[in-house]
């Protein structure tokens, strides 16, 4: 059963207006070049139900951290 979260006090309008500029000013290359995703930034997007996210093209290999925890 999925857990549903509600964030009633997050100013989504501020995020929608400022996220692009904040990320463009990042010193981290993959953050600076990330693509904003989700209904907040792409109102015509369909499918995933994502509200606010980014696509960084930053690959994370989860095998190494899992091996370290073993």
Phi, psi and omega in degrees: 000123182290147176268131179256134179248147176234130179239077187288346186250010178275124182284088184295330177297319177296316180298316181298321182284322191254344187303316182299315180291321179297314181291324179296335180270003181291145175280347182269120188304312184288338173283316181300323182266005182293151179259126177291137182227160175109169184300332180294326183253337180231080186302337181267003181288149181226161170109290192282332184082004179295133179268309183214122178199179177223151173249112187262346189060022179261109183281132176243120177271107183283352181292320182295311177297324180292323177294322180294329179279342184287000000 
